[in-house]
């Protein structure tokens, strides 16, 4: 048969393309064509199913995930073009290749307007259909990578140099990352806020065989609890109020790569259960459907809390903790590696002076001594903020937190009677006033989240901040 000869000739198509990572549904009422396509594609793709009509195809799609449809136009009962219109209206985002033995220009235009990715006339050569399928998968891969890049540019942490240094603590961490990065195991990173846990996660990804695939970060504390499932797993159109279109989740965009779940302790218990199921079964269900989608993602999680204590308090699932902590790594606080401060300041100075368009500041021995004496509760992030603020002002402050003496300074009249909460409030209000009421800038200077600052003002009953900025 011509089909079989062509199939044999196409057997040596590009070896570097990973066909096995994809799934295809064939919909054609002609048994010979259906069987031919099924035999041709099953030798290449991870999952291939075939249906003789729309009803059978919909039943398959209700329980299986397909990346691409090869769809005949002339089907009994409902044409392929009509069904494609319905699929797109209901949010199906996968590629669709329409095939037909009878077509004119109007049919081709109608097919493309309906949302077809390609249009092929029967009879066709095997290399035609394979090349069309490959182009669709490559386009989808590029779209996924572009999404990840846009997200990374928008959210990328500014302290990417956090693992710079020569201290024993940071050298030990780098050695562990080199060893563990090559393994497929999940990793749990523990450490205080601002130490550079995302930096360590990115380094683990770069050391892994998945380095050429996406690294997708998510701060679990930054997403509302009712939206976290959709953010991770995606949803179908109409799954909940406001779901006006189908949306892929972050597991989809991290396919083949690494998903970094920062502040994992903030996940609600119900979501912890769903995440554990995905890790165990390597399948997920988008919100609003019972259809299971296979996932190939390495998980790196991080927390600034003691997760073992969270488990004991009943706030974190023990089985999820054990599943995540296959390898547990601790990122040291800056006060535990003060010998790295000169290197970090020099790197931040170089990076930020170029960004701000100003000259670097001199780094004196006296300044390094003062910086090393400060405990750095905000860690590397706080140090970076100090360098940026100093570049903007043109000099390192003579009396900042970093230069505070260990001995107490003389108290102003009445200051000794203030409670710790009142001292905190006064300091925060001074910083907000210095920022002309800009809470976002004040939160950055204070090394706290904007949410924390808003919560403080709500507790104090402050309706507005000086200057009214946001």
Secondary structure, DSSP 4 states (H G I P E B T S, - for coil): -HHHHHHHHGGG--TTS-GGG-EEEEE-S-HHHHHHHHHHHHTTSSEEEEESSHHHHHHHHHHB--SEEEEES--SSS-HHHHHHHHHHTT--SEEEEEESS--HHHHHHHHHTT-SEEEESS--HHHHHHHHHHHHHHHHHHHHHHHHHHHHHH--S-TTTT---SHHHHHHHHHHHHHHTS-S-EEEE--TTS-HHHHHHHHHHTSTTTTS-EEEEEGGGS-TTTHHHHHHEE-TTSSTT--S-EE-HHHHTTTSEEEEETGGGS-HHHHHHHHHHHHHSEEE-BT---EEE---EEEEEESS-HHHHHHTTSS-HHHHHHHTTEEEEPPPGGG-GGGHHHHHHHHHHHHHHHHT-PPPP--HHHHHHHHHS--TTHHHHHHHHHHHHHHHTS--SSSGGG--SSPPPPPTTGGG--HHHHHHHHHHHHHHHTTT-HHHHHHHHTS-HHHHHHHHHHHT----GGG--
